[in-house]
Amino acid sequence: MGLTPQFPCLRRVSLRNVVFSDYSVLDALLEGGLRDMEVDLGQDCLYSEFFDERGTIPELTTLVWDGMIENDQSLSFLQANTQLSKLSLQREASGAFLETRLLPLLTESFRQLTSLSLKWKGDSIPGSALQAIASLVSLQELHLSAGHQHGQRYNWFIDHDLMRSRLKNLTSLKLITFSRDVCKSPVEGSARELYHGDRIYHALIDDVDSDQWKNWHLLRTPTEMKFLAPLTNTNDFIGMLKEANVYATEMPGLERLHLGQLTMEVSREEESRGGDEVIFHVSFEGDEFPTYLKEAFWWNPT
Protein backbone atom coordinates (compact mmCIF):
# COMPACT_ATOMS: atom_id res chain seq x y z
CA MET A 1 0.00 0.00 0.00
CA GLY A 2 1.58 3.27 -1.15
CA LEU A 3 1.72 6.54 0.68
CA THR A 4 -0.98 9.12 0.02
CA PRO A 5 0.42 12.00 -2.10
CA GLN A 6 0.66 15.44 -0.54
CA PHE A 7 -0.06 18.79 -2.21
CA PRO A 8 1.30 21.49 0.12
CA CYS A 9 1.50 24.18 -2.60
CA LEU A 10 -1.94 23.58 -4.11
CA ARG A 11 -4.09 26.74 -4.07
CA ARG A 12 -6.70 26.07 -6.77
CA VAL A 13 -8.37 22.78 -7.70
CA SER A 14 -11.11 21.64 -10.06
CA LEU A 15 -12.71 18.32 -9.19
CA ARG A 16 -15.16 18.40 -12.07
CA ASN A 17 -16.12 14.80 -12.97
CA VAL A 18 -13.19 13.36 -10.98
CA VAL A 19 -13.96 10.02 -9.33
CA PHE A 20 -12.20 8.67 -6.23
CA SER A 21 -12.35 5.21 -4.69
CA ASP A 22 -11.86 6.48 -1.13
CA TYR A 23 -11.33 9.64 0.89
CA SER A 24 -7.54 9.62 1.05
CA VAL A 25 -6.53 11.53 -2.12
CA LEU A 26 -9.57 13.82 -1.90
CA ASP A 27 -8.66 14.68 1.66
CA ALA A 28 -5.03 15.34 0.68
CA LEU A 29 -6.09 17.71 -2.11
CA LEU A 30 -7.99 19.86 0.37
CA GLU A 31 -5.18 20.17 2.89
CA GLY A 32 -2.68 23.00 2.97
CA GLY A 33 -3.58 26.49 1.80
CA LEU A 34 -6.33 25.73 -0.74
CA ARG A 35 -8.14 28.94 -1.74
CA ASP A 36 -10.27 28.14 -4.83
CA MET A 37 -12.28 24.97 -5.44
CA GLU A 38 -14.65 23.80 -8.14
CA VAL A 39 -16.64 20.72 -7.13
CA ASP A 40 -20.00 18.96 -7.25
CA LEU A 41 -20.72 18.51 -3.55
CA GLY A 42 -23.28 15.81 -4.33
CA GLN A 43 -21.54 14.07 -7.24
CA ASP A 44 -21.83 10.63 -5.65
CA CYS A 45 -22.16 9.04 -2.22
CA LEU A 46 -18.44 9.41 -1.48
CA TYR A 47 -18.47 13.14 -2.26
CA SER A 48 -21.66 13.71 -0.28
CA GLU A 49 -20.39 11.91 2.81
CA PHE A 50 -16.93 13.46 2.59
CA PHE A 51 -18.05 17.06 2.29
CA ASP A 52 -20.76 16.63 4.91
CA GLU A 53 -18.03 15.77 7.39
CA ARG A 54 -15.10 17.81 6.02
CA GLY A 55 -15.72 20.93 8.06
CA THR A 56 -13.88 24.21 7.58
CA ILE A 57 -11.11 24.78 5.05
CA PRO A 58 -9.70 27.94 6.67
CA GLU A 59 -8.16 29.62 3.62
CA LEU A 60 -10.88 28.67 1.13
CA THR A 61 -12.36 31.83 -0.43
CA THR A 62 -13.95 30.60 -3.69
CA LEU A 63 -16.44 27.76 -4.09
CA VAL A 64 -17.79 26.90 -7.53
CA TRP A 65 -20.59 24.37 -7.17
CA ASP A 66 -20.67 22.46 -10.46
CA GLY A 67 -23.50 19.93 -10.38
CA MET A 68 -27.22 19.39 -10.25
CA ILE A 69 -28.66 20.41 -6.89
CA GLU A 70 -31.58 18.60 -5.30
CA ASN A 71 -33.98 20.37 -2.97
CA ASP A 72 -32.73 18.30 -0.02
CA GLN A 73 -29.04 18.79 -0.81
CA SER A 74 -26.98 19.03 2.37
CA LEU A 75 -25.56 22.45 3.15
CA SER A 76 -23.20 21.24 5.87
CA PHE A 77 -20.09 22.20 3.92
CA LEU A 78 -21.35 25.73 3.30
CA GLN A 79 -22.36 26.09 6.93
CA ALA A 80 -18.80 25.21 7.91
CA ASN A 81 -17.22 27.68 5.45
CA THR A 82 -18.95 31.01 5.95
CA GLN A 83 -15.64 32.79 5.30
CA LEU A 84 -16.18 32.38 1.53
CA SER A 85 -15.96 35.54 -0.55
CA LYS A 86 -17.10 33.99 -3.84
CA LEU A 87 -19.90 31.47 -4.44
CA SER A 88 -20.93 30.41 -7.95
CA LEU A 89 -23.60 27.86 -8.82
CA GLN A 90 -22.88 26.51 -12.29
CA ARG A 91 -26.26 24.82 -12.73
CA GLU A 92 -29.78 26.05 -12.19
CA ALA A 93 -31.53 25.16 -8.92
CA SER A 94 -35.16 25.22 -7.87
CA GLY A 95 -36.73 28.23 -6.23
CA ALA A 96 -37.50 26.03 -3.24
CA PHE A 97 -33.81 25.35 -2.67
CA LEU A 98 -32.54 28.85 -3.44
CA GLU A 99 -35.25 30.82 -1.64
CA THR A 100 -35.93 28.69 1.43
CA ARG A 101 -32.54 27.11 2.08
CA LEU A 102 -29.55 28.74 0.40
CA LEU A 103 -30.40 32.44 0.58
CA PRO A 104 -31.44 32.32 4.27
CA LEU A 105 -28.07 30.71 5.05
CA LEU A 106 -26.16 33.32 3.05
CA THR A 107 -27.99 36.28 4.57
CA GLU A 108 -27.59 34.95 8.10
CA SER A 109 -23.99 33.80 8.07
CA PHE A 110 -21.96 35.06 5.08
CA ARG A 111 -20.51 38.45 5.96
CA GLN A 112 -17.55 38.46 3.54
CA LEU A 113 -19.33 37.44 0.33
CA THR A 114 -18.29 39.74 -2.54
CA SER A 115 -19.25 37.62 -5.58
CA LEU A 116 -22.40 35.56 -6.13
CA SER A 117 -23.79 33.65 -9.13
CA LEU A 118 -27.24 32.00 -8.99
CA LYS A 119 -29.54 30.42 -11.58
CA TRP A 120 -33.26 29.71 -11.18
CA LYS A 121 -35.00 26.76 -12.84
CA GLY A 122 -38.17 28.80 -13.31
CA ASP A 123 -38.62 31.67 -15.74
CA SER A 124 -38.66 34.38 -13.06
CA ILE A 125 -36.91 35.45 -9.87
CA PRO A 126 -39.33 36.62 -7.16
CA GLY A 127 -38.99 39.95 -5.42
CA SER A 128 -38.54 38.20 -2.07
CA ALA A 129 -35.41 36.47 -3.39
CA LEU A 130 -34.06 39.76 -4.74
CA GLN A 131 -34.74 41.34 -1.35
CA ALA A 132 -32.70 38.62 0.33
CA ILE A 133 -29.84 39.14 -2.14
CA ALA A 134 -30.02 42.88 -1.46
CA SER A 135 -29.21 42.22 2.20
CA LEU A 136 -25.78 40.84 1.21
CA VAL A 137 -24.28 44.30 1.46
CA SER A 138 -20.69 43.19 0.83
CA LEU A 139 -21.47 42.07 -2.75
CA GLN A 140 -19.38 43.60 -5.53
CA GLU A 141 -20.20 41.13 -8.34
CA LEU A 142 -23.61 39.57 -9.01
CA HIS A 143 -24.77 37.19 -11.72
CA LEU A 144 -28.42 36.12 -12.00
CA SER A 145 -30.15 33.91 -14.53
CA ALA A 146 -33.47 32.14 -15.02
CA GLY A 147 -35.41 30.27 -17.67
CA HIS A 148 -33.99 28.00 -20.37
CA GLN A 149 -30.26 27.54 -19.88
CA HIS A 150 -29.38 25.75 -23.10
CA GLY A 151 -29.86 26.30 -26.82
CA GLN A 152 -31.48 29.23 -28.60
CA ARG A 153 -34.57 29.52 -26.41
CA TYR A 154 -34.64 32.48 -24.02
CA ASN A 155 -37.67 33.09 -21.81
CA TRP A 156 -36.55 35.15 -18.83
CA PHE A 157 -38.22 38.54 -19.10
CA ILE A 158 -36.67 40.73 -16.41
CA ASP A 159 -38.76 43.22 -14.48
CA HIS A 160 -35.98 45.81 -14.41
CA ASP A 161 -37.93 48.22 -12.22
CA LEU A 162 -38.29 45.52 -9.58
CA MET A 163 -34.67 44.45 -10.04
CA ARG A 164 -33.35 47.97 -9.57
CA SER A 165 -35.58 48.69 -6.60
CA ARG A 166 -33.86 45.84 -4.76
CA LEU A 167 -30.30 45.90 -6.07
CA LYS A 168 -29.77 49.64 -5.66
CA ASN A 169 -29.37 48.95 -1.95
CA LEU A 170 -26.11 47.13 -2.76
CA THR A 171 -23.90 50.21 -2.71
CA SER A 172 -20.66 48.22 -3.21
CA LEU A 173 -21.92 46.50 -6.37
CA LYS A 174 -19.65 47.10 -9.38
CA LEU A 175 -20.69 44.34 -11.78
CA ILE A 176 -24.22 43.15 -12.59
CA THR A 177 -24.63 40.30 -15.05
CA PHE A 178 -27.87 38.87 -16.41
CA SER A 179 -27.67 35.84 -18.70
CA ARG A 180 -30.33 34.05 -20.75
CA ASP A 181 -32.51 37.16 -20.50
CA VAL A 182 -34.76 38.42 -23.26
CA CYS A 183 -36.85 41.41 -24.24
CA LYS A 184 -39.50 41.81 -26.92
CA SER A 185 -38.35 40.48 -30.28
CA PRO A 186 -37.76 43.14 -32.96
CA VAL A 187 -38.81 40.81 -35.81
CA GLU A 188 -42.55 40.84 -36.28
CA GLY A 189 -44.24 37.52 -35.67
CA SER A 190 -41.19 35.68 -34.35
CA ALA A 191 -41.25 33.60 -31.19
CA ARG A 192 -39.98 35.44 -28.16
CA GLU A 193 -37.66 32.57 -27.22
CA LEU A 194 -35.65 33.09 -30.42
CA TYR A 195 -35.04 36.74 -29.66
CA HIS A 196 -31.25 36.78 -29.82
CA GLY A 197 -31.15 35.15 -33.24
CA ASP A 198 -33.73 37.69 -34.41
CA ARG A 199 -31.63 40.59 -33.16
CA ILE A 200 -28.62 39.49 -35.18
CA TYR A 201 -30.82 38.90 -38.25
CA HIS A 202 -32.34 42.35 -37.85
CA ALA A 203 -28.85 43.81 -37.88
CA LEU A 204 -27.88 41.92 -41.01
CA ILE A 205 -30.89 43.01 -43.04
CA ASP A 206 -29.93 46.60 -42.25
CA ASP A 207 -26.55 45.95 -43.89
CA VAL A 208 -24.49 46.55 -40.78
CA ASP A 209 -21.00 45.12 -40.54
CA SER A 210 -20.95 42.80 -37.50
CA ASP A 211 -17.58 44.28 -36.47
CA GLN A 212 -19.30 47.58 -35.80
CA TRP A 213 -21.18 45.98 -32.89
CA LYS A 214 -17.96 46.09 -30.90
CA ASN A 215 -17.66 49.87 -30.84
CA TRP A 216 -21.03 51.24 -29.89
CA HIS A 217 -21.41 54.06 -27.40
CA LEU A 218 -24.24 55.71 -25.54
CA LEU A 219 -23.70 59.26 -24.33
CA ARG A 220 -26.12 60.59 -21.76
CA THR A 221 -26.37 64.31 -21.06
CA PRO A 222 -28.63 65.97 -18.47
CA THR A 223 -31.13 66.93 -21.19
CA GLU A 224 -31.03 64.24 -23.85
CA MET A 225 -29.75 60.87 -24.99
CA LYS A 226 -27.55 60.69 -28.03
CA PHE A 227 -26.94 57.29 -29.57
CA LEU A 228 -23.62 57.05 -31.38
CA ALA A 229 -24.48 53.80 -33.10
CA PRO A 230 -25.37 52.63 -36.62
CA LEU A 231 -28.58 50.84 -35.61
CA THR A 232 -30.53 53.65 -33.96
CA ASN A 233 -33.76 52.10 -35.25
CA THR A 234 -33.26 48.80 -33.43
CA ASN A 235 -35.82 49.07 -30.67
CA ASP A 236 -34.52 46.31 -28.44
CA PHE A 237 -30.98 47.67 -28.51
CA ILE A 238 -32.13 51.16 -27.63
CA GLY A 239 -34.38 49.73 -24.93
CA MET A 240 -31.50 47.91 -23.30
CA LEU A 241 -29.34 51.01 -23.37
CA LYS A 242 -32.10 53.00 -21.72
CA GLU A 243 -32.41 50.34 -19.02
CA ALA A 244 -28.65 50.45 -18.52
CA ASN A 245 -28.80 54.21 -18.18
CA VAL A 246 -31.30 53.92 -15.33
CA TYR A 247 -29.14 51.31 -13.60
CA ALA A 248 -26.11 53.59 -13.85
CA THR A 249 -28.08 56.58 -12.61
CA GLU A 250 -29.62 54.80 -9.62
CA MET A 251 -26.45 52.85 -8.78
CA PRO A 252 -23.55 55.34 -8.93
CA GLY A 253 -20.96 52.70 -8.02
CA LEU A 254 -21.79 50.47 -11.00
CA GLU A 255 -18.89 49.96 -13.42
CA ARG A 256 -20.12 47.22 -15.74
CA LEU A 257 -23.49 45.81 -16.76
CA HIS A 258 -24.24 42.79 -18.93
CA LEU A 259 -27.76 42.18 -20.24
CA GLY A 260 -29.21 40.87 -23.47
CA GLN A 261 -25.73 39.70 -24.51
CA LEU A 262 -24.53 43.29 -24.42
CA THR A 263 -21.64 44.26 -22.18
CA MET A 264 -21.73 47.90 -21.12
CA GLU A 265 -18.77 49.57 -19.48
CA VAL A 266 -19.83 52.61 -17.49
CA SER A 267 -17.57 55.63 -17.15
CA ARG A 268 -18.54 58.89 -15.49
CA GLU A 269 -17.04 62.28 -16.15
CA GLU A 270 -17.94 65.56 -14.53
CA GLU A 271 -19.36 68.04 -16.98
CA SER A 272 -17.90 71.53 -17.12
CA ARG A 273 -21.39 73.00 -16.85
CA GLY A 274 -22.28 70.93 -13.82
CA GLY A 275 -23.91 67.53 -13.44
CA ASP A 276 -22.67 64.12 -14.47
CA GLU A 277 -22.07 62.65 -17.86
CA VAL A 278 -22.49 58.88 -18.18
CA ILE A 279 -20.79 57.17 -21.10
CA PHE A 280 -21.46 53.55 -22.03
CA HIS A 281 -18.90 51.65 -24.04
CA VAL A 282 -20.95 48.84 -25.53
CA SER A 283 -19.83 45.56 -27.05
CA PHE A 284 -21.77 42.66 -28.52
CA GLU A 285 -20.36 39.18 -27.94
CA GLY A 286 -21.16 36.42 -30.41
CA ASP A 287 -20.48 34.11 -27.49
CA GLU A 288 -23.11 34.71 -24.80
CA PHE A 289 -20.43 33.97 -22.21
CA PRO A 290 -17.78 36.70 -22.56
CA THR A 291 -14.32 35.79 -21.34
CA TYR A 292 -14.36 38.19 -18.40
CA LEU A 293 -17.60 36.59 -17.14
CA LYS A 294 -16.19 33.10 -17.47
CA GLU A 295 -13.25 34.21 -15.37
CA ALA A 296 -15.32 36.14 -12.83
CA PHE A 297 -17.80 33.33 -12.17
CA TRP A 298 -15.80 30.26 -13.30
CA TRP A 299 -18.40 29.50 -15.97
CA ASN A 300 -18.08 26.22 -17.86
CA PRO A 301 -20.74 26.43 -20.61
CA THR A 302 -21.84 23.04 -21.96
C-alpha positions as CSV (number, residue, x, y, z in Angstrom):
1,M,0.0,0.0,0.0
2,G,1.6,3.3,-1.1
3,L,1.7,6.5,0.7
4,T,-1.0,9.1,0.0
5,P,0.4,12.0,-2.1
6,Q,0.7,15.4,-0.5
7,F,-0.1,18.8,-2.2
8,P,1.3,21.5,0.1
9,C,1.5,24.2,-2.6
10,L,-1.9,23.6,-4.1
11,R,-4.1,26.7,-4.1
12,R,-6.7,26.1,-6.8
13,V,-8.4,22.8,-7.7
14,S,-11.1,21.6,-10.1
15,L,-12.7,18.3,-9.2
16,R,-15.2,18.4,-12.1
17,N,-16.1,14.8,-13.0
18,V,-13.2,13.4,-11.0
19,V,-14.0,10.0,-9.3
20,F,-12.2,8.7,-6.2
21,S,-12.3,5.2,-4.7
22,D,-11.9,6.5,-1.1
23,Y,-11.3,9.6,0.9
24,S,-7.5,9.6,1.1
25,V,-6.5,11.5,-2.1
26,L,-9.6,13.8,-1.9
27,D,-8.7,14.7,1.7
28,A,-5.0,15.3,0.7
29,L,-6.1,17.7,-2.1
30,L,-8.0,19.9,0.4
31,E,-5.2,20.2,2.9
32,G,-2.7,23.0,3.0
33,G,-3.6,26.5,1.8
34,L,-6.3,25.7,-0.7
35,R,-8.1,28.9,-1.7
36,D,-10.3,28.1,-4.8
37,M,-12.3,25.0,-5.4
38,E,-14.7,23.8,-8.1
39,V,-16.6,20.7,-7.1
40,D,-20.0,19.0,-7.2
41,L,-20.7,18.5,-3.6
42,G,-23.3,15.8,-4.3
43,Q,-21.5,14.1,-7.2
44,D,-21.8,10.6,-5.6
45,C,-22.2,9.0,-2.2
46,L,-18.4,9.4,-1.5
47,Y,-18.5,13.1,-2.3
48,S,-21.7,13.7,-0.3
49,E,-20.4,11.9,2.8
50,F,-16.9,13.5,2.6
51,F,-18.1,17.1,2.3
52,D,-20.8,16.6,4.9
53,E,-18.0,15.8,7.4
54,R,-15.1,17.8,6.0
55,G,-15.7,20.9,8.1
56,T,-13.9,24.2,7.6
57,I,-11.1,24.8,5.1
58,P,-9.7,27.9,6.7
59,E,-8.2,29.6,3.6
60,L,-10.9,28.7,1.1
61,T,-12.4,31.8,-0.4
62,T,-13.9,30.6,-3.7
63,L,-16.4,27.8,-4.1
64,V,-17.8,26.9,-7.5
65,W,-20.6,24.4,-7.2
66,D,-20.7,22.5,-10.5
67,G,-23.5,19.9,-10.4
68,M,-27.2,19.4,-10.2
69,I,-28.7,20.4,-6.9
70,E,-31.6,18.6,-5.3
71,N,-34.0,20.4,-3.0
72,D,-32.7,18.3,0.0
73,Q,-29.0,18.8,-0.8
74,S,-27.0,19.0,2.4
75,L,-25.6,22.5,3.2
76,S,-23.2,21.2,5.9
77,F,-20.1,22.2,3.9
78,L,-21.4,25.7,3.3
79,Q,-22.4,26.1,6.9
80,A,-18.8,25.2,7.9
81,N,-17.2,27.7,5.5
82,T,-19.0,31.0,5.9
83,Q,-15.6,32.8,5.3
84,L,-16.2,32.4,1.5
85,S,-16.0,35.5,-0.5
86,K,-17.1,34.0,-3.8
87,L,-19.9,31.5,-4.4
88,S,-20.9,30.4,-7.9
89,L,-23.6,27.9,-8.8
90,Q,-22.9,26.5,-12.3
91,R,-26.3,24.8,-12.7
92,E,-29.8,26.1,-12.2
93,A,-31.5,25.2,-8.9
94,S,-35.2,25.2,-7.9
95,G,-36.7,28.2,-6.2
96,A,-37.5,26.0,-3.2
97,F,-33.8,25.3,-2.7
98,L,-32.5,28.8,-3.4
99,E,-35.2,30.8,-1.6
100,T,-35.9,28.7,1.4
101,R,-32.5,27.1,2.1
102,L,-29.6,28.7,0.4
103,L,-30.4,32.4,0.6
104,P,-31.4,32.3,4.3
105,L,-28.1,30.7,5.1
106,L,-26.2,33.3,3.1
107,T,-28.0,36.3,4.6
108,E,-27.6,34.9,8.1
109,S,-24.0,33.8,8.1
110,F,-22.0,35.1,5.1
111,R,-20.5,38.4,6.0
112,Q,-17.6,38.5,3.5
113,L,-19.3,37.4,0.3
114,T,-18.3,39.7,-2.5
115,S,-19.2,37.6,-5.6
116,L,-22.4,35.6,-6.1
117,S,-23.8,33.7,-9.1
118,L,-27.2,32.0,-9.0
119,K,-29.5,30.4,-11.6
120,W,-33.3,29.7,-11.2
121,K,-35.0,26.8,-12.8
122,G,-38.2,28.8,-13.3
123,D,-38.6,31.7,-15.7
124,S,-38.7,34.4,-13.1
125,I,-36.9,35.5,-9.9
126,P,-39.3,36.6,-7.2
127,G,-39.0,39.9,-5.4
128,S,-38.5,38.2,-2.1
129,A,-35.4,36.5,-3.4
130,L,-34.1,39.8,-4.7
131,Q,-34.7,41.3,-1.3
132,A,-32.7,38.6,0.3
133,I,-29.8,39.1,-2.1
134,A,-30.0,42.9,-1.5
135,S,-29.2,42.2,2.2
136,L,-25.8,40.8,1.2
137,V,-24.3,44.3,1.5
138,S,-20.7,43.2,0.8
139,L,-21.5,42.1,-2.7
140,Q,-19.4,43.6,-5.5
141,E,-20.2,41.1,-8.3
142,L,-23.6,39.6,-9.0
143,H,-24.8,37.2,-11.7
144,L,-28.4,36.1,-12.0
145,S,-30.1,33.9,-14.5
146,A,-33.5,32.1,-15.0
147,G,-35.4,30.3,-17.7
148,H,-34.0,28.0,-20.4
149,Q,-30.3,27.5,-19.9
150,H,-29.4,25.7,-23.1
151,G,-29.9,26.3,-26.8
152,Q,-31.5,29.2,-28.6
153,R,-34.6,29.5,-26.4
154,Y,-34.6,32.5,-24.0
155,N,-37.7,33.1,-21.8
156,W,-36.5,35.2,-18.8
157,F,-38.2,38.5,-19.1
158,I,-36.7,40.7,-16.4
159,D,-38.8,43.2,-14.5
160,H,-36.0,45.8,-14.4
161,D,-37.9,48.2,-12.2
162,L,-38.3,45.5,-9.6
163,M,-34.7,44.4,-10.0
164,R,-33.3,48.0,-9.6
165,S,-35.6,48.7,-6.6
166,R,-33.9,45.8,-4.8
167,L,-30.3,45.9,-6.1
168,K,-29.8,49.6,-5.7
169,N,-29.4,49.0,-1.9
170,L,-26.1,47.1,-2.8
171,T,-23.9,50.2,-2.7
172,S,-20.7,48.2,-3.2
173,L,-21.9,46.5,-6.4
174,K,-19.6,47.1,-9.4
175,L,-20.7,44.3,-11.8
176,I,-24.2,43.1,-12.6
177,T,-24.6,40.3,-15.0
178,F,-27.9,38.9,-16.4
179,S,-27.7,35.8,-18.7
180,R,-30.3,34.0,-20.8
181,D,-32.5,37.2,-20.5
182,V,-34.8,38.4,-23.3
183,C,-36.8,41.4,-24.2
184,K,-39.5,41.8,-26.9
185,S,-38.4,40.5,-30.3
186,P,-37.8,43.1,-33.0
187,V,-38.8,40.8,-35.8
188,E,-42.6,40.8,-36.3
189,G,-44.2,37.5,-35.7
190,S,-41.2,35.7,-34.4
191,A,-41.2,33.6,-31.2
192,R,-40.0,35.4,-28.2
193,E,-37.7,32.6,-27.2
194,L,-35.7,33.1,-30.4
195,Y,-35.0,36.7,-29.7
196,H,-31.2,36.8,-29.8
197,G,-31.2,35.2,-33.2
198,D,-33.7,37.7,-34.4
199,R,-31.6,40.6,-33.2
200,I,-28.6,39.5,-35.2
201,Y,-30.8,38.9,-38.2
202,H,-32.3,42.3,-37.9
203,A,-28.8,43.8,-37.9
204,L,-27.9,41.9,-41.0
205,I,-30.9,43.0,-43.0
206,D,-29.9,46.6,-42.2
207,D,-26.5,45.9,-43.9
208,V,-24.5,46.6,-40.8
209,D,-21.0,45.1,-40.5
210,S,-20.9,42.8,-37.5
211,D,-17.6,44.3,-36.5
212,Q,-19.3,47.6,-35.8
213,W,-21.2,46.0,-32.9
214,K,-18.0,46.1,-30.9
215,N,-17.7,49.9,-30.8
216,W,-21.0,51.2,-29.9
217,H,-21.4,54.1,-27.4
218,L,-24.2,55.7,-25.5
219,L,-23.7,59.3,-24.3
220,R,-26.1,60.6,-21.8
221,T,-26.4,64.3,-21.1
222,P,-28.6,66.0,-18.5
223,T,-31.1,66.9,-21.2
224,E,-31.0,64.2,-23.9
225,M,-29.8,60.9,-25.0
226,K,-27.6,60.7,-28.0
227,F,-26.9,57.3,-29.6
228,L,-23.6,57.0,-31.4
229,A,-24.5,53.8,-33.1
230,P,-25.4,52.6,-36.6
231,L,-28.6,50.8,-35.6
232,T,-30.5,53.6,-34.0
233,N,-33.8,52.1,-35.3
234,T,-33.3,48.8,-33.4
235,N,-35.8,49.1,-30.7
236,D,-34.5,46.3,-28.4
237,F,-31.0,47.7,-28.5
238,I,-32.1,51.2,-27.6
239,G,-34.4,49.7,-24.9
240,M,-31.5,47.9,-23.3
241,L,-29.3,51.0,-23.4
242,K,-32.1,53.0,-21.7
243,E,-32.4,50.3,-19.0
244,A,-28.7,50.5,-18.5
245,N,-28.8,54.2,-18.2
246,V,-31.3,53.9,-15.3
247,Y,-29.1,51.3,-13.6
248,A,-26.1,53.6,-13.9
249,T,-28.1,56.6,-12.6
250,E,-29.6,54.8,-9.6
251,M,-26.4,52.9,-8.8
252,P,-23.5,55.3,-8.9
253,G,-21.0,52.7,-8.0
254,L,-21.8,50.5,-11.0
255,E,-18.9,50.0,-13.4
256,R,-20.1,47.2,-15.7
257,L,-23.5,45.8,-16.8
258,H,-24.2,42.8,-18.9
259,L,-27.8,42.2,-20.2
260,G,-29.2,40.9,-23.5
261,Q,-25.7,39.7,-24.5
262,L,-24.5,43.3,-24.4
263,T,-21.6,44.3,-22.2
264,M,-21.7,47.9,-21.1
265,E,-18.8,49.6,-19.5
266,V,-19.8,52.6,-17.5
267,S,-17.6,55.6,-17.1
268,R,-18.5,58.9,-15.5
269,E,-17.0,62.3,-16.2
270,E,-17.9,65.6,-14.5
271,E,-19.4,68.0,-17.0
272,S,-17.9,71.5,-17.1
273,R,-21.4,73.0,-16.9
274,G,-22.3,70.9,-13.8
275,G,-23.9,67.5,-13.4
276,D,-22.7,64.1,-14.5
277,E,-22.1,62.6,-17.9
278,V,-22.5,58.9,-18.2
279,I,-20.8,57.2,-21.1
280,F,-21.5,53.5,-22.0
281,H,-18.9,51.6,-24.0
282,V,-20.9,48.8,-25.5
283,S,-19.8,45.6,-27.1
284,F,-21.8,42.7,-28.5
285,E,-20.4,39.2,-27.9
286,G,-21.2,36.4,-30.4
287,D,-20.5,34.1,-27.5
288,E,-23.1,34.7,-24.8
289,F,-20.4,34.0,-22.2
290,P,-17.8,36.7,-22.6
291,T,-14.3,35.8,-21.3
292,Y,-14.4,38.2,-18.4
293,L,-17.6,36.6,-17.1
294,K,-16.2,33.1,-17.5
295,E,-13.2,34.2,-15.4
296,A,-15.3,36.1,-12.8
297,F,-17.8,33.3,-12.2
298,W,-15.8,30.3,-13.3
299,W,-18.4,29.5,-16.0
300,N,-18.1,26.2,-17.9
301,P,-20.7,26.4,-20.6
302,T,-21.8,23.0,-22.0
